[in-house]
Every structure is written in structure tokens, then in C-alpha cells.
Amino acid sequence: MADVVAAPPAIEPMQGVEASAPTTSGTPEVAAPPAEPDNACETLYIQNLNEKIKTDVLKASLKGLFKSYGEVLDVVAHSNLRMRGQAFVSFASKDSAQRALKDVQRFPLYSKPMQISFARTRSDAVVKKVDGDNYESHKARRDDHKKTTRYTNPLKQKFRAKRMAAEIDGAAAAPAPKRPNVQMPDEYLPPNKILFLQNLPESVTKDQLMALFSQYPNLHEVRLIPTKKDIAFVEFIDEGSAGVAKDALHNYKLDGENKIKITFARK
């Protein structure tokens, strides 16, 4: 496994050290075993993990590292913002968890020293393994706890405050929505020396339009649109001449049936 170093070996008793002197009763003193921490449980809570490592790779690395201390029931790690850089490793026994915590504390996994402590409660995997009869009640208590601490948990409050601040900053930085462009109806466009013709017969020719509009002074040009045969542009020398022709020929039936629509062209 890349970048994972074997877990440090458990410390063996020192060789060549004589036993302590016998007591007056002739019985050698026996050191008391270390007391079990009050909060010891089968699940370890690990912090300061490298956030750049993919979740599935991180979980596999943790399992490979800790399995030498006993049966690993479960490894939980998430990629969401609140849980990044953290994980839970559950063992089948407290002894395994204690030895792992002692030996692997500050071990550099992917170049970051792990910070390890006992989890506050047993994990689902542990309860299911060692106390299966109470698994459902354990799960129900955990769900109730989640609901009651949803708005009071300090970590969740801190995360929620950050998220709200980011949303507010984003909203402040976002440009104000643009007002929709309201297009003025053709009939109310300001005067223009160019007229816009619509609803023309598709068979209309340039010569026909030239003949029609040349009745009015200062005609300059007639332009047909090859790809749109029912529209055309007629240009005059000045706006006044264009206005006279527009007023005279608007709704004129060029083919005897369809009325042509004439407006000033948009500038």
C-alpha cells in the first residue's frame, strides 16, 4: 500500500534487567497492570488525517494499519466538509483498541501525524458484534441523540455558521438580476428613413416594390431578403419621405388579398 508504513511494533520488556529485590516476606513485587481509562471503548476516533487522500484509499490504509492489533470490525470515513480529515476505527475488543491507541498515536499516515482518542460511544458495528440483542435500542438512542443535538452541537453550529456566511458572501457578490428587456412594439418605433415591410406575398419582386414606392419622393433603395421572402426593407433619403410612404401604403393589398405591414425599421 503506497505511503503506508508498517505500524510500530509493540514495546517488549527490556532484556538483561534483573528483577527487583525480594521483599522481607520473600515474595517478589508484582507491578500492578495499568488502569483502563474510564472512557475506553472498542472504537477509536482519529483526527488530522490527510484530506487529499480519497476516502476509499484512506479507509483501506487505516484497516491495513490497525488489523495487526486485532479484528477490525469497521472503518468509517466521510468526504463531506464537516467530517473530512477524521475517521472511526472499530475493533472487536477494548484491549485491541487500547494497544492500537498506545502504539499508533502520532503515527504519520500520509505525512500527517494521527491524533487518536477513544470514541465517546460504541459504534453500530461493535454493538452488533458484541451486544446484538441491544442493537436496535442502541440505534434508536443514537438517532434520538442526533435529533436533539442537531441544533445544539457546537461542531455542527460552527459548520452551519460557516456555511451561512459563505452563502451570504456569495449572495452579496452575485450581481443583481437584470431587468428583462421590454421590446417596443413596431408600431411605436421612432421615425427612421428605412421602412420595414412584413407579410409580403412570397412571389413579390424587387421591381414590383420599386414601382410601388417610387410614387413617393426621395426613394433610395429596396432590399429583399433571399431567405425570408415575406419581408423587405425600403430606404428613403430622409425620415420625412419614409414617413409619407409608410402612412400611405400601410395595409396596402399588394396581391389583392394580404395586407402588407409597414413600420419604421429598428435603429
N, C-alpha and C positions, 0 to 999 in steps of 0.2 A: 504494500500500500504506500503510495507516494507520500513523502514528507512526514510519515508517522514513524516515530522511533519507539522501540520496544520499551514497555513500562519498566521503571527502575525496579530491580529485584528487592524482595523483602529483606530487611536487615537481619542477618544471622547473629547468634551470640558470638561474642569475641572469643577467639581461641587462645589457650595458654594462660587464662586468668584463673587464679586459684579461688576456690570457694572461700567464703568468709569464715572467720574463726568460729568454732563451735561455741555455743552458749554454755553457761555453767551446768545446764541440765544435760549437755551432751548432744542436743538436737540442733542441727544447723538451721539458721534463719531462712525462711522462705519468703521471697518478695511477694507482696500482695499483687494480684493482677490489676491492671489499670481499670479504673471505674468506667463503666459505659456512660457516655454522655446522655443527659436527660432527654435530648431531642433526637437521639439516634433512631434511625429507621432504615428500611431497605432501599430507599430511593435517595439518590444524590442529585443536588441542584448545582449545575455547572454554569459559570459566567465567564465573560471575557473570551469567548470563542471568536475565531476569525470569521467575520461576517462575509468575507469574499468567497468562502467555500460553499459550494452548492449543498443544499440540505441533505440530499441522499448520500453524498460523499461524506459529509460530516458525520451522519448517523452511523455509517459503516465504519468509519475511522474510530469513533468512540466505542462501538461494540468490540472491534478488534483489540483496542487498547485495554478495555476493562474485563474481557472474558477470562483473562488469566487469574482473576481474583474470585471467580465463582460464576454460577449460571446467571447470565444477563437475561432478564425477562422482557425488557422493553427499553427502547431509546426513543425519547420524544424530543423533536426539534422542529421549529417552525421558521418560515422565511418572512412572516409579516413583520411590520416595523416594530411593534411592541415586543416581540419575542426574539428578534434577531440577536445573535451572539449568546444565546442561552440554550440549555438543554437539560433534560432529566434522564438519568440512567437508573433503572430499577433492577435490583438483584433479588435472588430467591431468599437471601438471609441477611440479617443485620451484620453478622460477622464479616461477610464478604464486602458489604458496603463500608464498614469501618476500616478494614485493611486497605481498600482501594482509596478511600479518602486520605488516609495517612501517607500512603506511598506516592500517590499521583498528584497530590496538592502542589500547585505551581508548575506542574509538568508542562513544557512548551509544546503545545499541539499547533501545528502550522504557524510556528514562530510567535505564538502568544501564550503566556503562562496562564493556565486554567485556575480559576478561583472556585473551590469546591466546598460545599456545605451540605448538611442533611436537609432534605426537603421537609416542609412543615407537616405534610400528611403523607400517608401511603398512597402510592399510585394505584390506578384501577388494575393494572396488570398484577401487582403484588397482592392486592386483596383477592382477586380472582384465583390466584395460585394458592395462597396460604389460608384464606378465610372465605372460601367460596360461598358458604351459607349466608354470609352477610353482605355479599357483593351488591345486591340490589338496593339494600338500605344505605350502604356506603355511597352508591352512585346518586341516590335520591338526596342524601345530605349534601353531597358536593354540588349538585345542581341548585339546591336551595341557597347554599352559600354564595354561589356565583350570582344569583339573582339579587340577594341582599347587599352584596358588595359592589354591584355594577357601578353605582354612583358614588360610593364612599372609599373605594380602594385608592390609596394615594398614587400608585403607579398608573392606574387607569385614568385618574383625574389629570395627572401630568401629561399623559399621552393625549387625552381629549383636548386639553388646553393648547397643546402644540398644534393639533390638527385644526382647531378652530382658528388659531392665529394665522396658520398658513392659508386657510380658506378666506379669511378677512383680507390678508395681504393680496391674495390673488384677485379678490373682487375689487380691491382698490386699484390694482394695477390694470385691470381689464378696462378697455375703452368703453365709453358709454355707447349703447346701441344706437346705430344711425337711424334717423327718421327715414321712413320709406319715401322714395322719390315719387311725388304725385305728378303724373304727366298731364299737361294741359290738353284739353280736347282740341282736335284740329280746328274746329270752328272758331276758337278764341285765340288762335295764334296771332302774333303781331304781324303787321304788313311786311312783305318780302317781295322782291322783284321776281322771284321764282315761284311758280304755281305748281301744286302737286295734284295730279289728276288720278282718280280711282274709279273703279267699276267701268272701265272701258271695254268695249267688245274685243275679244281676242283677235278678231280679223282686222282691227284698225291699223292703218299705215301712217307713217310719218307725214306723207303728203296730205292725207286727209286732215290731220291735226294742223298742219301748216296752213292749209286753206281755211280752216275754221277760225284760227286765232289771228290770222293776218288781216282780218276785218278790223282789228284794233291796232292803234298806232304803237310804234316802238317795239314790235316783236323782234327778239334776238335769236332764239334757238328753241328747237323742240327735240327732246331726248326720250327715246323709248328704252325700255329695259328688256333685253332679249329673253331673260329667264323668267320674267314676270310680265306677261303681255297685257294684263288688265290695268297697268299703271304707267304713268309717264310724267315728265317734267317739262314745263313750258317756261322759258325765261324771257323777260322783257328788259328794256334798257333801264327802267326806273320802277319804283314801287307803285307810283300813281297809275301808270299804264297797266301794270299787272292787276291792280285792284279793279279797274274798269272792266277788264276782260273777265275777271273772276265773277263779279256781280252779274254780268250779262249772260254767262254761259253755265253757271252752276245749275245742276239738274237738267241740263240740256240732253235730249234724247238723240244721241248721235246715230243710232241704228233704228230709231223709231220706236224702241221698246225700253231699253235700260237707260236710266238717268245717270249721267256722269257726275261724280262728286269732285268739286274743285275747292281747294283750300290753299292758304299760303304754306309754302314749304317751311319746315323747321330750320332755324338758323343754327 
